[in-house]
């Protein structure tokens, strides 16, 4: 029996995490997707099945920055957009990614922007 692939392992972690957390209108879910080139983040109300706010790395000026610094800027951009919509408290959903590197930088950027989680 072989070990699960990286994708299968992430899917398993994601399912486990999503079993514990859900987004509500009072405290929506901040969901992260990380690819090799970009990072995407959205704030989701799971009860209404709607996306409230989004941000992605292509919307940020990335000249001369590494991917981690870009992720921090994306977090700050998302926090600003969420504040404009009246969202201050969220639940962080790392989507099966380890809380390390770009995912951690994005979370720290969102916290610096004023989101509470």
C-alpha positions as a printed Julia matrix, in Angstrom:
117×3 Matrix{Float64}:
   0.0    0.0    0.0
   1.54   3.28  -1.09
   1.42   6.59   0.7
  -1.18   9.14  -0.42
  -0.11  11.76  -2.92
   0.37  15.37  -1.84
  -3.01  16.28  -3.35
  -4.78  13.42  -1.59
  -3.18  14.32   1.74
  -4.22  17.98   1.35
  -7.78  16.94   0.42
  -7.96  14.81   3.55
  -6.72  17.68   5.75
  -9.14  20.1    4.04
 -12.1   17.8    4.69
 -11.1   17.45   8.34
 -10.77  21.23   8.77
 -14.05  22.01   7.0
 -15.83  19.54   9.27
 -14.98  21.8   12.19
 -15.49  25.31  10.81
 -18.22  27.09   8.86
 -18.81  30.68   7.91
 -21.83  32.5    9.36
 -23.19  35.96   8.54
 -21.71  37.27  11.81
 -18.36  35.54  11.31
 -17.71  34.45   7.71
 -15.0   32.03   6.62
 -11.74  33.33   5.13
 -10.72  30.65   2.61
  -7.25  30.44   1.03
  -6.17  28.81  -2.24
  -2.48  28.69  -3.06
  -1.03  27.67  -6.41
   2.63  27.65  -7.39
   2.36  31.09  -9.0
  -0.51  32.86  -7.24
  -2.56  33.06  -4.08
  -6.31  33.64  -3.89
  -8.45  34.39  -0.86
 -12.16  34.89  -0.33
 -14.54  35.58   2.52
 -17.52  33.21   2.37
 -20.86  33.04   4.17
 -21.58  29.3    4.12
 -25.16  29.63   5.36
 -26.14  31.85   2.41
 -23.66  30.05   0.11
 -22.26  33.37  -1.09
 -18.84  34.94  -1.51
 -18.69  38.33   0.19
 -15.15  39.58  -0.61
 -12.27  38.33  -2.78
  -8.63  39.23  -3.44
  -5.87  37.66  -5.49
  -2.18  38.18  -6.1
  -2.67  39.53  -9.64
  -4.43  42.57  -8.11
  -1.35  43.57  -6.1
   1.71  45.42  -7.38
   4.31  42.65  -7.09
   7.33  44.35  -8.66
  10.47  43.27  -6.86
   8.63  41.22  -4.23
   8.89  37.54  -3.43
   5.76  35.37  -3.22
   5.6   35.63   0.58
   5.59  39.44   0.49
   2.91  39.37  -2.21
   0.78  37.07  -0.02
   1.07  39.58   2.87
  -0.11  42.38   0.55
  -3.04  40.25  -0.62
  -4.04  39.74   3.03
  -3.93  43.5    3.63
  -5.98  44.14   0.47
  -8.6   41.59   1.54
  -8.79  43.12   5.02
  -9.37  46.57   3.53
 -12.15  45.29   1.27
 -13.74  43.36   4.14
 -13.66  46.45   6.39
 -15.37  48.45   3.61
 -18.18  45.86   3.63
 -18.44  45.95   7.43
 -16.75  42.6    8.1
 -14.34  42.65  11.03
 -14.38  39.09  12.43
 -13.72  35.96  10.35
 -12.86  32.28  10.78
  -9.58  31.31   9.08
  -9.75  28.32   6.72
  -6.28  27.31   5.52
  -7.84  24.73   3.15
  -5.48  21.91   4.06
  -2.3   23.95   3.53
   0.2   24.08   6.36
   0.13  27.32   8.36
   3.56  28.28   7.11
   5.15  30.5    4.47
   2.67  32.22   2.16
  -0.44  31.09   4.05
   0.98  32.46   7.3
   2.05  35.71   5.6
  -1.44  36.16   4.17
  -3.0   35.63   7.61
  -0.6   38.11   9.22
  -1.35  40.67   6.49
  -5.09  40.28   7.06
  -4.59  40.74  10.81
  -2.48  43.86  10.21
  -5.3   45.16   7.99
  -7.69  44.87  10.92
  -9.41  41.49  10.58
  -9.87  39.55  13.82
  -9.39  35.74  13.84
